[in-house]
Amino acid sequence: MGDLYIDFEMLEKTQKDIRDIHEVMAAPCREMEDVDGAAMGVFKLAKRMDDFGDEWSYGIKQMSKFSKSAAKALGQIKKTFEETDEQFARELEKARSGKGGKR
């Protein structure tokens, strides 16, 4: 048994959770973009509200972008570990059957 263990089920769940961040944050992001500071009445307050909405929207979009990248990276990590695991299994089988060359 190897020293390295990857819990693929947990990796897939984490990947899905990170991917879902985009969907969870999409509605609040749209709502903040629709907020009109002018509805506040007082100019300074309206301006601050518009600025806050813009910054909040930008931050949420960045989180969404980064979560997509992280989910993609986790998928690649999983794929690489699976390929490596399969390669190790093949090499181990070769070594056990005497086809692996010198020991």
N, C-alpha and C positions, 0 to 999 in steps of 0.2 A: 504494500500500500504506500502511495506517495505521501510526501509531506505537505503537498498543496491540495487544498480542497476548495472548490468553488460551488457555492449553493446557487445553481442556475435558476431555481424557482424564485429565490429571493432577488436575484439579479434582474429577472424579468419583471417582477413586481415593482422593484425600484424604478426600472426603466418606464413602466407604464405610469407610475405615480408622477414621475418627472414630466413625462409627455402630457399628462392631464393638467399640469399647471397652466399651460396655454389656454386650454378650454375653460378652466375655472376662472381665469382672470379676464377672459375676453369680454364678458358682459359688463363687469365694473369699469373696464377700460372704455368701452363704448359710452357708457353712462357719463363718465367723467368728461369725455370729449364733448358731449352734448350739453354740459352745464354752461350756462351763459352767465358770466359774472354780472352783467348789466341787470339781471333780475334781483340783485342784492340791493339796488337802489343807490347806495352811497358809492361814489366813484372810486375812492381808495379801496374800499372793501371789494368792489366789483373787480378792480384791477388785480388785487391779491388773489381773489378766487380764480380768475382766469389763469394767472401765473401758476397757482397751485395745481389746477386741472391739467395744464400743459406738462408740468414736471411729473405729476403723478402718472399721466398717460405715457410719457416717455419712459419712466421707470418700469411700468408694467410691460410695455412693449419689449424693453430690454430683457426683463425676466423671462418673457415668453420666448424670445430669440435664444437666450442662453439655455433655457430648459429643453428646447428642441435639439440644440447642439449636444447637450449632456445626454439626452435620451439616445441620440444617434451614436455617440461615443460608447455608451454602455452596450448597445447592440453590437458594435464592432468588437468590444472587449469580449463579450460572450462568444461571438463567432470565432475569435482567435483562440480562446481557451478551449472551445470544443474541437477545433481543428488540431490544436496541440495535443489534447488528450487522445484523440483518435490516432495521431501519429505515434505517440508514445505507446499506445496499445499495440499498434502494428509492429513497432520495433521490439517490444517486449516479446510478442508472439514469435517473431523471427529468432530472437536470441534463445528462447525456450526450445524451439524446434531445431536449433543447430544451424540455421541459415543466416545467422547474424554476423558471421565472420569471427575473428579472434576475440577472446574475452580478456 
